[in-house]
Amino acid sequence: MLADGQDEIVIPLTYTDKAGNVFTKTFTLKRGGYAVNVGL
């Protein structure tokens, strides 16, 4: 849920594999929209 005056929220999803490699996907949700932007 977005706070009053907040237009977007950015949610990082991070995974570390057994070799220590770190992978992050970033999900961005914007107020008034249904699209989910995904960055690698």
C-alpha positions in Angstrom: 0.0 0.0 0.0 1.3 3.4 -0.9 1.4 6.1 1.7 -0.3 9.5 1.1 1.8 11.5 -1.3 3.8 8.4 -2.4 3.5 7.8 -6.2 5.5 4.6 -6.4 7.1 1.8 -4.4 10.3 -0.1 -5.3 10.6 -3.7 -4.1 14.0 -5.4 -4.5 14.0 -9.2 -4.5 17.5 -10.6 -3.8 18.8 -14.1 -4.1 22.3 -15.4 -3.3 23.3 -18.8 -4.8 25.6 -21.3 -3.2 28.6 -19.8 -5.1 28.0 -16.4 -3.5 26.6 -14.8 -6.6 23.9 -12.2 -5.8 21.0 -11.7 -8.1 18.5 -8.8 -7.7 15.3 -8.1 -9.5 13.6 -4.8 -8.7 9.8 -4.5 -9.0 8.3 -1.0 -9.3 4.6 -0.3 -8.7 3.1 3.0 -9.5 -0.1 4.6 -8.1 -3.1 4.3 -10.4 -1.5 1.7 -12.6 -1.6 -2.1 -12.9 1.7 -2.6 -14.7 4.6 -4.0 -12.8 8.0 -2.8 -14.1 10.8 -5.4 -13.5 14.4 -4.4 -13.7 17.3 -6.8 -13.6 
